């Protein structure tokens, strides 16, 4: 399951737009929420903070986004 979650996380933080990231985030929560409710709750409560890098110009995203969402 780790590889599936990893793919889902990459879909979020590699999304082209904030809107696409939110859609990917919602998809991951829906698909993994029943099996991993605590982990998904942890991610969901910090959604806005995790996606803050979308507030900056796209050319800076590579430098400021994290590969460790927790």
DAVENWO-V898069 format. One record per residue. OMEGA is omega in radians with two decimals (* if undefined). Layout:
BEGIN
omega
OMEGA
OMEGA
END
This chain:
BEGIN
omega
-3.12
-3.13
3.11
3.12
3.12
3.10
3.13
3.10
3.11
3.09
3.14
-2.99
3.04
3.14
-3.11
-3.11
3.07
-3.13
3.10
3.11
3.11
3.09
3.11
3.12
3.13
3.12
-3.14
3.12
-3.13
-3.06
-3.04
-3.07
-3.12
-3.08
-3.09
-3.03
-3.11
3.12
-3.13
3.06
3.12
3.12
-3.08
-3.10
-3.12
-3.08
-3.08
3.13
-3.13
-3.09
-3.14
-3.10
3.09
3.08
-3.07
3.10
-3.05
-3.11
3.12
-3.04
-3.09
-3.08
-3.03
3.10
-3.07
3.04
3.14
-3.05
3.14
*
END
